[in-house]
Amino acid sequence: MAHFEWDEGNKKAREAAKTRKVPTSVALPPELIQDLKDVAAKKGVPYQILMRMCIIDGFKKFKQKEL
């Protein structure tokens, strides 16, 4: 899993919550969902926000490597 600075991540989560989102769905293994929920609960953020942060951060890193 990606490494996040949680203070920065919480700031990003608040900023992201202000912008319009397009609903989508993705099928994930139940174990991964539970892991996300467990980590999110420890960090005090909703698991959907944690998942969104992971996707956004991972994709940014992917794009940087591709360029």
Long-range contacts (C-beta under 8 A, 24 or more apart in sequence): 1-39, 1-54, 2-54, 2-57, 2-58, 2-61, 4-53, 4-57, 6-43, 9-43, 9-45, 9-53, 10-45, 12-53, 12-56, 13-45, 13-49, 13-52, 13-53, 16-49, 16-52, 16-53, 16-56, 17-49
